[in-house]
Amino acid sequence: MERTRKRKTPTLEQNTTTKRPTMDFCAKIANQLMLKKIQNGFSKNIVSSSLSIEAVLNMLVAGSTGRTLERMLGFLGSKSVDEVNAKSRKMMAVAEYCECAEDASNGPILNVINGAWVDQRFPLVHKYEEEVLKAIFKCEGNTVDFATKADQVVDEINSWADTASRGLINEILQHGSVPRETALILANAIYFKGIWDCDYKFDARRTEDRKFYLLNGSTVLAPFMTSGRTYYCGSFDGFKVLKIPYQSGKSNNFSMYFFLPDEQDGLQNLLVLLDSDSGFLNQKYRELREQKLDKFWIPKFKFSFNFDVSKVMHDMGESSSFIENPRDLSEMLQNCENVPFLNTKMFQKAYIEVDEKGTEAVAITVLHCEGCGRPPPKIKRLSFVADHPFIFMITEERSGLVFFTGAVLNPIQKD
């Protein structure tokens, strides 16, 4: 039986209200990922998309009831399904109104693609498929046979991932990784490609090899980009922030932010500060001033990264087994009282490349349901030489959405 629920439909104006990024639950997952890796001596680069994680969780919330719904709303800091759906519409609206020229010359390419694969034993509730998957997430449910053809489903999902990521991630699942008891797989892919704004483009002829200081005290030679232009930059207690805008279309305004500790080994302290104060970054975005930099160097980098979202949640003291009772999925799955699962697993693969032209990044998140403020700084002449580990973020300014975040520990490391 389908439960009747009134759902408010936000207007485009409501969806695009200007906000600055805040540290919500999914963003804390990304921050905890970086912090724990650094604390444990991890020496490779990290990139993730908390928004991709949120999209998958939102798909699950929209079909949940009972204790499962209550628990997940608590995770996401939302009061109702309507509020969660409004956030999902906002994310999809940013993608929909983004200029999507193939060469990104008219604004960044942004594709947000969702997918759902449900076992034939537990068909989707018609209302969920129409009002949630199709109307909000712009996708359809795929009926599959996990029980006897799991590897064929894996091939299908990998093909979806290859297309959604434009060939950057061609294998999100491996044969044998999907148990026959699986009832549902939800997935999200976010692809971004942006060219630096014409006022901030880099001349490749000025790129040169310079030393980059690793956390262990050693150095590597890496290609660094530079420019003599003015940049939005700010100096704070122990770190600096730099913003580089992308060439934007009429309805979007994307930028990349770099958070550089003053000390060569200061990355962990900066991450601790992020983790302890949810409004920390919110304030820093407002305090940047356009100014000429005394010295300016940032490295080129290209790498991929994957991680187990469920494990990070466990390290945070939170269980990733969202589903309290299979019956709580009655708004999503038919025959849910016979669903042989109470467990969920979630992981993500991501890729990013930053060079003189701009940025290309992608993240794919998959969820299995299986059996089993300070005063403003004084304006002064700054330098911004990112020759040691730093944090980066890619945001859309008008919506306040953070699409990608990560840490560069070694710019010449590939995978």
C-alpha positions as a printed Julia matrix, in Angstrom:
415×3 Matrix{Float64}:
  0.0     0.0     0.0
  1.35    3.42   -0.92
  1.3     6.04    1.79
 -0.1     9.42    0.81
  2.24   12.31    1.49
  1.97   15.92    0.46
  5.15   17.13   -1.14
  6.0    20.74   -1.76
  7.53   21.56   -5.1
 10.1    24.37   -4.73
 10.37   26.98   -7.44
 13.56   27.64   -9.37
 13.98   30.83   -7.36
 13.89   28.81   -4.15
 16.36   26.33   -5.56
 18.94   28.94   -6.54
 18.99   31.07   -3.41
 22.55   32.2    -2.82
 24.19   30.36    0.06
 27.72   29.6     1.1
 28.88   26.03    1.67
 28.45   24.6     5.17
 29.83   21.44    6.74
 26.85   19.07    6.53
 26.95   15.34    7.26
 28.18   14.26    3.81
 30.81   17.01    3.79
 32.01   15.77    7.18
 32.44   12.31    5.62
 34.79   13.83    3.02
 36.66   15.81    5.68
 36.97   12.8     8.0
 38.29   10.78    5.07
 41.12   13.26    4.53
 41.85   13.74    8.24
 42.04   10.04    9.09
 44.18    9.28    6.05
 46.68   12.0     6.97
 46.74   10.97   10.64
 47.51    7.39    9.59
 50.45    8.45    7.42
 48.68    8.19    4.05
 50.88    9.83    1.42
 48.69    9.81   -1.7
 46.31   12.41   -3.09
 42.61   12.37   -2.24
 39.53   13.53   -4.15
 35.86   12.9    -3.42
 32.39   14.32   -3.93
 30.22   14.65   -0.85
 27.4    15.84   -3.11
 27.46   12.52   -4.96
 27.14   10.67   -1.64
 24.25   12.93   -0.67
 22.46   12.28   -3.97
 22.48    8.52   -3.39
 21.33    8.87    0.21
 18.57   11.25   -0.91
 17.3     8.63   -3.37
 17.05    6.14   -0.51
 15.4     8.64    1.86
 12.7     9.44   -0.69
 11.52    5.84   -0.6
 11.84    5.22    3.15
  9.45    5.27    6.08
  9.49    4.45    9.79
 12.68    4.18   11.81
 14.83    4.03    8.69
 13.49    7.39    7.52
 13.86    8.9    10.97
 17.46    7.74   11.23
 18.46    8.95    7.78
 16.85   12.36    8.24
 18.96   12.64   11.37
 22.09   11.8     9.38
 21.33   14.41    6.74
 20.18   17.1     9.15
 16.8    17.38    7.42
 13.33   17.65    8.91
 11.3    15.87    6.26
 11.28   14.01    2.95
 10.05   17.22    1.31
 13.16   19.05    2.5
 15.43   16.28    1.19
 13.63   16.27   -2.16
 14.02   20.05   -2.37
 17.8    19.66   -1.94
 17.84   17.04   -4.68
 15.88   19.31   -7.03
 18.35   22.09   -6.31
 21.29   19.89   -7.28
 19.59   18.72  -10.46
 18.57   22.31  -11.33
 22.21   23.46  -11.22
 23.07   20.72  -13.72
 20.0    21.37  -15.88
 20.68   25.1   -16.22
 24.39   24.69  -16.78
 25.66   25.46  -20.26
 26.78   22.09  -21.6
 28.9    22.86  -24.67
 31.16   19.94  -25.52
 34.29   22.11  -25.31
 33.16   24.01  -22.16
 33.8    27.29  -24.01
 30.35   28.65  -23.07
 30.56   27.54  -19.46
 31.44   24.41  -17.52
 30.1    21.05  -18.56
 28.22   19.6   -15.62
 26.42   16.26  -15.83
 24.62   14.8   -12.82
 23.43   11.31  -13.75
 21.62    8.89  -11.47
 20.87    5.2   -11.82
 18.76    2.54  -10.1
 18.82   -1.25  -10.58
 16.18   -3.28   -8.74
 15.78   -7.04   -8.57
 12.76   -8.46  -10.4
 11.53  -10.04   -7.17
 10.94   -6.6    -5.65
  9.54   -4.24   -8.32
  9.64   -0.51   -7.76
  6.53    1.17   -6.42
  5.04    3.07   -9.37
  4.69    6.31   -7.42
  8.37    6.22   -6.36
  9.54    5.59   -9.92
  7.4     8.4   -11.36
  7.62   11.06   -8.65
 11.15   10.41   -7.38
 13.35    8.69   -9.96
 11.87   10.26  -13.08
 10.61   13.62  -11.78
 13.48   14.5    -9.44
 16.53   12.41  -10.35
 15.84   12.2   -14.11
 16.38    8.45  -14.36
 14.39    5.24  -14.62
 14.53    2.05  -12.61
 16.14   -0.9   -14.36
 14.61   -4.28  -13.5
 17.35   -6.93  -13.3
 18.01  -10.45  -12.02
 20.62  -10.3    -9.27
 19.87  -13.87   -8.19
 21.07  -15.62  -11.37
 22.65  -12.91  -13.55
 24.58  -10.72  -11.11
 27.7   -10.46  -13.29
 25.59   -9.38  -16.28
 24.15   -6.62  -14.11
 27.69   -5.65  -13.12
 28.57   -5.3   -16.81
 25.48   -3.14  -17.33
 26.34   -0.85  -14.42
 29.97   -0.59  -15.54
 28.78    0.44  -18.99
 26.58    3.1   -17.36
 29.57    4.34  -15.33
 31.8     4.5   -18.42
 29.23    6.63  -20.28
 28.4     8.84  -17.29
 32.09    9.55  -16.6
 32.95   10.08  -20.27
 35.39    7.19  -20.14
 37.27    8.29  -17.02
 35.82    5.54  -14.81
 35.06    2.38  -16.78
 34.79   -0.11  -13.93
 32.87    0.77  -10.78
 32.01   -2.86   -9.89
 33.88   -6.14  -10.3
 32.49   -9.55  -11.18
 31.6   -11.37   -7.99
 31.19   -8.17   -5.96
 27.37   -8.18   -6.1
 25.76  -10.97   -4.01
 22.79  -12.85   -5.43
 20.75  -11.61   -2.44
 21.09   -8.0    -3.61
 17.72   -6.28   -3.98
 18.68   -2.77   -5.03
 21.62   -0.71   -6.25
 21.46    3.09   -6.38
 24.17    5.16   -8.07
 25.11    8.74   -8.84
 27.72   10.18  -11.2
 28.87   13.8   -11.28
 31.04   14.92  -14.21
 32.57   18.41  -14.37
 34.76   20.1   -16.93
 35.59   23.78  -16.68
 37.94   26.2   -18.42
 39.55   28.92  -16.33
 37.91   32.3   -16.79
 39.63   34.32  -19.53
 41.02   36.72  -16.9
 42.68   33.81  -15.07
 44.07   31.61  -17.82
 47.6    30.24  -17.5
 50.28   30.47  -20.16
 51.79   26.99  -20.52
 55.07   28.58  -21.59
 55.48   29.95  -18.07
 54.96   26.55  -16.4
 58.17   25.29  -14.84
 59.36   22.49  -12.57
 59.7    23.48   -8.93
 60.11   21.72   -5.61
 57.02   20.41   -3.82
 57.54   19.55   -0.15
 55.96   16.29    0.99
 54.66   15.61    4.5
 57.64   13.37    5.26
 60.06   16.26    4.63
 61.34   15.09    1.26
 60.77   16.93   -2.03
 59.71   16.09   -5.57
 59.92   18.12   -8.76
 56.48   19.02  -10.13
 55.22   21.32  -12.93
 53.94   24.61  -11.43
 51.7    27.14  -13.17
 51.92   30.88  -12.59
 50.34   34.17  -13.66
 50.8    37.87  -13.02
 47.06   38.59  -12.71
 45.15   39.67   -9.62
 43.37   36.96   -7.61
 40.8    36.73   -4.84
 42.94   35.68   -1.91
 42.95   35.92    1.88
 45.43   35.33    4.67
 44.17   33.92    7.97
 45.59   32.47   11.15
 47.78   29.64    9.88
 46.6    29.35    6.29
 45.7    31.19    3.06
 42.75   30.79    0.68
 42.81   31.43   -3.08
 39.91   31.41   -5.52
 40.11   30.84   -9.29
 36.83   31.22  -11.26
 35.89   29.13  -14.25
 34.47   30.59  -17.44
 30.75   30.59  -16.66
 27.48   30.46  -18.5
 24.42   32.58  -17.85
 23.04   30.47  -15.02
 26.13   29.18  -13.2
 29.21   30.52  -11.5
 31.81   27.86  -10.69
 35.11   28.39   -8.91
 37.98   26.36   -7.49
 39.29   27.16   -4.02
 42.74   26.31   -2.66
 43.33   26.15    1.12
 47.08   26.34    1.8
 48.55   25.9     5.3
 51.34   28.31    6.19
 53.49   25.46    7.49
 54.74   22.76    5.16
 53.37   20.11    7.53
 50.26   22.09    8.49
 47.66   20.12    6.53
 46.54   17.99    9.49
 46.01   21.04   11.7
 43.93   22.69    8.98
 41.77   19.57    8.61
 41.27   19.42   12.39
 40.12   23.03   12.29
 37.66   22.23    9.51
 36.32   19.27   11.44
 35.87   21.17   14.7
 34.03   24.22   13.35
 31.13   23.73   10.94
 31.03   27.45   10.13
 34.77   27.77    9.56
 34.79   27.67    5.76
 31.51   29.53    5.58
 33.21   32.59    7.01
 36.42   32.33    4.99
 34.61   32.47    1.65
 33.4    35.96    2.53
 36.77   37.38    3.48
 38.7    37.1     0.21
 39.95   40.3    -1.43
 41.08   40.78   -5.02
 44.75   41.65   -5.0
 48.05   41.35   -6.79
 50.16   38.5    -5.42
 53.87   38.92   -4.77
 54.52   35.31   -5.75
 52.02   32.87   -7.21
 52.59   29.21   -8.05
 50.18   26.25   -8.04
 51.03   22.75   -9.27
 49.37   20.83  -12.04
 47.98   17.49  -10.92
 46.06   14.47  -12.18
 44.99   11.45  -10.13
 42.2     9.07   -9.18
 41.01    7.88   -5.78
 38.45    5.44   -4.42
 37.23    4.74   -0.91
 34.7     2.83    1.16
 32.16    5.38    2.37
 30.72    2.84    4.81
 34.1     2.43    6.54
 34.54    6.19    6.92
 31.1     6.41    8.51
 32.08    3.59   10.88
 35.23    5.51   11.83
 33.0     8.51   12.59
 31.0     6.36   15.0
 28.05    6.04   12.61
 26.68    2.82   11.18
 26.12    2.69    7.42
 23.41    0.05    7.88
 20.66    2.58    7.36
 17.75    0.17    7.03
 16.16   -0.62   10.37
 13.49   -2.86    8.84
 12.92   -3.97    5.22
  9.28   -2.89    5.59
 10.57    0.69    5.87
 11.18    0.61    2.1
  7.48    0.22    1.35
  7.41    3.51   -0.59
 10.2     2.27   -2.86
  9.88   -1.5    -3.28
  6.94   -3.81   -3.65
  7.03   -7.07   -1.66
  9.46   -5.34    0.69
  8.34   -7.55    3.58
 10.12  -10.38    1.75
 13.33   -8.46    1.05
 16.19  -10.54    2.54
 18.44   -7.67    3.57
 19.11   -5.26    6.38
 22.51   -4.01    5.3
 23.83   -1.33    2.97
 27.3    -0.75    1.58
 28.48    2.41   -0.16
 31.69    3.36   -1.95
 32.98    6.01   -4.34
 35.51    6.36   -7.15
 36.71    9.78   -8.29
 39.19   11.41  -10.69
 40.5    14.95  -11.17
 42.93   16.75  -13.5
 44.02   20.39  -13.13
 46.22   22.06  -15.76
 46.74   25.38  -17.57
 43.4    25.11  -19.38
 41.15   24.23  -16.46
 39.76   21.23  -14.62
 38.13   17.89  -15.4
 36.67   15.87  -12.52
 34.25   13.0   -11.99
 32.9    10.99   -9.06
 30.66    7.93   -8.99
 28.98    6.73   -5.8
 27.28    3.33   -5.54
 25.04    2.07   -2.73
 24.24   -1.66   -2.41
 21.25   -2.92   -0.44
 22.31   -6.49    0.26
 21.29   -9.57    2.2
 22.88  -10.38    5.14
 33.82   34.36   13.02
 37.14   36.25   13.03
 37.79   39.96   12.08
 38.58   40.56    8.36
 42.27   40.49    7.47
 44.27   43.59    6.67
 44.7    44.1     2.94
 48.31   43.47    2.07
 50.51   42.08   -0.67
 50.4    38.28   -0.41
 52.2    35.37   -1.94
 50.49   32.08   -2.72
 53.04   29.36   -3.42
 51.34   25.97   -3.09
 54.58   24.02   -2.82
 53.37   21.78    0.0
 50.19   19.75    0.72
 46.93   21.69    0.41
 43.14   21.27    0.19
 40.97   22.13   -2.83
 37.25   22.49   -3.51
 35.12   23.03   -6.62
 31.95   24.97   -5.87
 29.03   26.59   -7.66
 28.76   30.07   -6.16
 25.06   30.86   -6.61
 23.74   27.61   -5.15
 26.53   27.17   -2.63
 26.96   23.51   -3.66
 30.39   21.92   -3.21
 30.82   19.4    -6.03
 34.35   18.14   -5.31
 36.86   18.38   -2.47
 40.25   16.83   -1.86
 43.86   17.15   -0.79
 47.03   17.23   -2.89
 49.91   15.6    -1.04
 52.05   14.87   -4.09
 51.16   16.54   -7.4
 53.11   14.1    -9.55
 51.43   11.0    -8.07
 49.02    9.5   -10.6
 46.97    6.8    -8.79
